[in-house]
Amino acid sequence: MNGTLFTLFFLIIFSPSLVSATPSTIIWIPSVDIQPYKKVHFGLDTYVKTAKQDSISEPTVTNMGFTVGILPFKNVQMELGCDLRDVGGDHTYPLLFNGKIGMPEGSLFKEAPAFVLGGYDFGTKGNVTDFNITYLLIAKTLPFIGRLSLGYYKGNEALLVDRFGNKEEKGLLLAWDRVITEISNRLWLAIDYQEGKSPYGALSFGAAWKVHPEFSILFGYMIFNEPFYQPTFTVQFDVDF
């Protein structure tokens, strides 16, 4: 982390204007959570491979992003965001865009699930960073069990391929997450899954701890569907202000 980013990170954490909101992802896949109107979410995620791939160390990926809620409605919400992504020190075409629109649980009727339509990793270089993943996701919170999410995604077939170049641009999205109130209201556990053997396809699980009402830290582990890609340890910082 360079000096500017380090300073920004701590200014955000200790800013007295911070307020609570929900993150817009689970661990790896999107969530049905949408930032409320005018709320800004800052995320700093790192992904570190736990082993070498064919005796070659895969690069560490760092992703810094901002997301903001833009609709002043209770039952229909929307957020837009952007990310700056660094892959092993490569700063070429780092800018990516994302957005989603949807309705929270109970908006259509009392027991209605939440649902969102969204997209992410819209890059600025054709067939290099324009992964262009769109998705539809629904979720429902069940007593004692937690929240279950089910969805489907599709991306750029030129980039979402397996290691042999075969198309792997679409598939299921699945997730479970829950605040473990039996232990602490600050503890959150989750498992999510993205189908496919591209570098996006993975099973992830992790735990987050709300250090402060506006700041949480997540520790996760990812196992890719294609064994060629090495498991990855992720640390994610999330701040709302």
N, C-alpha and C positions, 0 to 999 in steps of 0.2 A: 504494500500500500504506500503510495507516494505521500509526501508531506501535506499536499493540499487536500487529498482525500481523507487523510488521517484527521486533519483539523476539522473538516466538514462533518465527519462522522461523530466526533465528540461534541461539536456544537449542537448537532441535531439531538443527540441523546439527552443532553442536559438543558435543552431549551425549555423554559417554563411554560411555553405556549402549547406544548404537546397535549393531544387528547387521544382517547382510545378509539381504535377501529380494528377491523378484521383484516388479515392478510388475504391476498388475491390468488394465492396458490396453496396447494397442500404441501407436498414435499417436492415433487417433480412435475406433476400435472396441474392444470388449472383447477380452481375450485369455483363453486357457485357464489362465493363471497364477492361483493362489489363494494368499492369504496363509496361511502356516503358523499353527498354533495359538498364540494369544496374541501374535502379531506384529502390530504396528500400522504401517500405511503412511500417510504424509502426502504429499499432492500439492498443488502450487500451479501452476495452468495459466493462461496468458493467451492470448487469441486477438485478433489485431489485423488489421483489413482492410488490404489493400495498395493499395486504390483506392476512390474514391467510387462509390456506387450511385445512378445518376440524379442526379448532382451533389449527393448527400447523403452525408455521412460515416456509415457504419454504426458502431454503438457497439462499443467494446472490451469483451470478455467476460472476466471473471476468475472462476475456479472454485477453491475451496479445499475439499479433502475428506480424510476419514479413513476407513480401512478396517481391519478387524481379523479375523484368523482365529479361528474359534470351535469347530472340531472337533479333538479330540486323536488323530486317526487318520492313518495314512500313506497309505492307498489311497483314502479318501473324505475330501475336504476341503470346507470351507465358509467363506465370508467374508461379512460384513455391513458396510455403510458408509453414510455420509451426506456430502452436499456442500452448501456454501453458494455460491450463484452470484449474481454481480453483473453485470448487463447495462447498460453505459453509465450507471452510477450509480443504477440502479433496484434498490432493495432489497426490493421487494414480493414476498412469498412466495418467499424465497430458498432454502428448505430442500428438498432432494431426497434420496431414499433409493435404495440399490442393494444387490444381493446375488447370490451365485452358489454353486452346489454342483457338484462334479464329481470326476473321477478323473484323476490325472496319467498320463503316458505309462508304459506297462508295468505298469499296475495289474491289469488283467484277465488278461493273458498277456504274454509277453516282448516282443512287437513291437506291442502294442496302442497305438492312438493315445490321446491325452488327449481328454477331452470334458467340457463344462460345460453346465449349464442355469442361466440367470440372468436378471436384469432390472435396469434402471437408469432413472434420471430419473422415479422415482415421486414426483410433487409433492403439494402440500397443497391446491391450489386446482383444483376441477373445471373441465376444459376450458380451463385457463389454464396450469398447470404440470404437470398429470398426463399426461406424455407416455407413461408406462407401457410402456416398450419391453422386451419379453421376447425371449430368443434361445436358440438351441441352437448350440453351436460345437464342432467337433472339430479336432484339430491333430496333426501328426506331424513329427518332426525327421528329416531325411534327411541322410546323410553328404555333406559338401561343399556341399550346396545350402542347408541351413538348415531352419527350421521353416515349414511351410505350414499355413494355417488356412482352414477352410471352415465357413460357418454360414448361418443364416437368422434374420431378426428380424421382429417384428410389434409395432406400437405403437398408440396412440390415434388412430383414423381422423379424429377431429374436429380434431386438432392437427397430425398429420403429413400435410400437404397441400402441393401445389405453389403457386406464387404466384397461380394462378387459382382456388384452392380445391378442386382435384381431389385425391382421395385418393391418397396415396403412403406408406401406413403399413406396408409390408412389402417385403422384398427380401433379396438375398444379402449375406453378409459374407465378404470374402476378405482374406487377408494373407500376407505373407512377412516373416520377420525372422531375423537372424543376427548372432552375435558375430563380428567380423572378426578372428579370431585371427592371421591372416597379418600383420596390422599391429599390433594390440594387443588384449589381452583386455579392455581397457576400452572399446573401440569397438563400437557396436551400430548396425546399419542396419535399416530397416524400410520397408515399403510396405503400406498397407491401403486397403480400399475398402468403402464402404457404398452399396448400390444405392438408387435412389429420387431424386426431384426435390424432396423436402422439404428444409428447411435441414439435415437430418441426412445427406443423400446427398452423398458426397464421395470423392475420391481423395486420399490423403495420403501423403507420404513424408518421411522425416527421419532424423536421426542422433542418438545419445545418447552421452555420454561419462561414464564412472564416475569422478568427481572423487575420490571416497573410497569405500571398500567399502560405506558406508551411504548415499551421496548421489550422485545422478546428475542431469545436466541434458540436456534434449532440445531440439533445434531442428528444427522441422518446417514444412512448407508444404502447404496444402490447396487443392485445386481442386474446387469444387462442381459436381455434375452439372447443376444448373440455372445457366446462365451469368448469370442475373440476379443471383445472389449472388456477390459479389466474392471472389477468392482471399484466403486468410488465412494470416498468419504466426503460428506458435505457439511459445512457449517454455514448457517444463514442467519443474518442479523436483520430484524424487521423493526422499523420505527414509523410511527404515525404522528403527524402534526398538522 
